[in-house]
Amino acid sequence: MAQSGNGSNTTLGFIVGALVVVVAGLVWFIFSGGDVPGADEPEIQIDLPNGN
């Protein structure tokens, strides 16, 4: 049985790992309803006096 080079195994592992992360992110995004976390939080406004 022929064994592949170590560099090709590392490259293949990196590509497969990146694809797993991307797919997991897409699945999370779809199942969370497509909302960005923190999008429903109100903006903070601070009103300072003019100094007049």
The 8 nearest C-alpha neighbors of each residue, nearest first, counted from 0:
[[1, 2, 3, 4, 5, 8, 7, 6],
 [2, 0, 3, 4, 5, 8, 7, 6],
 [1, 3, 0, 4, 5, 8, 7, 6],
 [4, 2, 5, 1, 7, 8, 6, 0],
 [3, 5, 6, 7, 2, 8, 9, 1],
 [4, 6, 8, 7, 9, 3, 10, 2],
 [7, 5, 9, 8, 4, 10, 3, 11],
 [6, 8, 10, 9, 5, 4, 11, 3],
 [9, 7, 11, 5, 6, 10, 12, 4],
 [8, 10, 12, 6, 7, 11, 13, 5],
 [11, 9, 7, 13, 12, 8, 6, 14],
 [10, 12, 8, 14, 13, 9, 7, 15],
 [13, 11, 9, 15, 10, 14, 16, 8],
 [12, 14, 16, 10, 11, 15, 17, 9],
 [15, 13, 17, 11, 16, 12, 18, 10],
 [16, 14, 18, 12, 17, 13, 11, 19],
 [17, 15, 13, 19, 14, 18, 12, 20],
 [16, 18, 14, 20, 19, 15, 13, 21],
 [17, 19, 21, 15, 20, 16, 22, 14],
 [18, 20, 16, 22, 17, 21, 23, 15],
 [21, 19, 23, 17, 18, 22, 24, 16],
 [22, 20, 18, 24, 23, 19, 17, 25],
 [21, 23, 25, 19, 24, 20, 18, 26],
 [24, 22, 20, 26, 21, 25, 19, 27],
 [25, 23, 21, 27, 22, 26, 28, 20],
 [24, 26, 28, 22, 27, 23, 29, 21],
 [25, 27, 23, 29, 28, 24, 30, 22],
 [26, 28, 24, 30, 25, 29, 31, 23],
 [27, 29, 25, 33, 31, 26, 30, 24],
 [30, 28, 26, 33, 32, 27, 31, 25],
 [29, 31, 27, 32, 28, 26, 33, 25],
 [32, 30, 28, 29, 33, 27, 34, 26],
 [33, 31, 30, 29, 34, 28, 27, 35],
 [32, 34, 28, 29, 31, 35, 30, 27],
 [35, 33, 32, 36, 31, 38, 28, 37],
 [34, 36, 38, 37, 33, 28, 39, 31],
 [37, 35, 38, 34, 39, 40, 33, 31],
 [36, 38, 40, 39, 35, 34, 41, 42],
 [37, 39, 36, 40, 35, 34, 41, 42],
 [40, 38, 37, 41, 36, 35, 34, 42],
 [39, 41, 37, 38, 42, 36, 43, 35],
 [42, 40, 43, 39, 38, 37, 44, 36],
 [43, 41, 44, 40, 39, 38, 45, 37],
 [42, 44, 41, 45, 40, 46, 39, 37],
 [45, 43, 42, 46, 41, 47, 40, 48],
 [44, 46, 47, 43, 42, 48, 49, 41],
 [47, 45, 44, 48, 49, 43, 50, 42],
 [46, 48, 45, 49, 50, 44, 51, 43],
 [47, 49, 50, 46, 51, 45, 44, 43],
 [50, 48, 51, 47, 46, 45, 44, 43],
 [49, 51, 48, 47, 46, 45, 44, 43],
 [50, 49, 48, 47, 46, 45, 44, 43]]
